[in-house]
Amino acid sequence: MPKTGQSRQKVKLQPPMTPMIDCIFQLLIFFMLTPTFQAREGYLTTNLPREQGPNPTEQKDLARIKIELLEEGTEGEAVNIVLNDTQVLGSNFDGLRAALEGYRAQGLPPNHPIQIAPTMAVRHKWVVRAFDIAVLSRFTNIQFAVPR
């Protein structure tokens, strides 16, 4: 027992370093060997049946029917219909329907492309009416050209 006037010696406690270093190396080796660096994001594997769906070669062979809508008058209150750059129908939407139904009667499939090409001054009601006539003529592939 120490005397009252003497101080105790401080004992330094140090954790054992060997097991800590061993553990660090084990973790380092684990994290170096386990990850896989494969870019799987953005890639979806699919097995779609080839017998169904549209055939892209059929779509390229079809020459589309073009319906041009030209404004007539100052306010665009009337429209002039031009079919396939050759038939001028005036404002006769019944004639347009008869022509489209004639194409269907000749054997054109419902997915035959139709393009409606209005000019900038044509009112929306004429474009919608041409679209409605194409739908009533049982066409399903109706496209719109950018107005010029």
Secondary structure, DSSP 8 states (H G I E B T S, - for coil): ---TTS----------HHHHHHHHHHHHHHHHHS------TT-------SSSS--HHHHHH---EEEEEEEESSS--EEEEEETTTEEEET-HHHHHHHHHHHHHTT--TT--EEEEE-TTS-HHHHHHHHHHHHHTT---EEE----
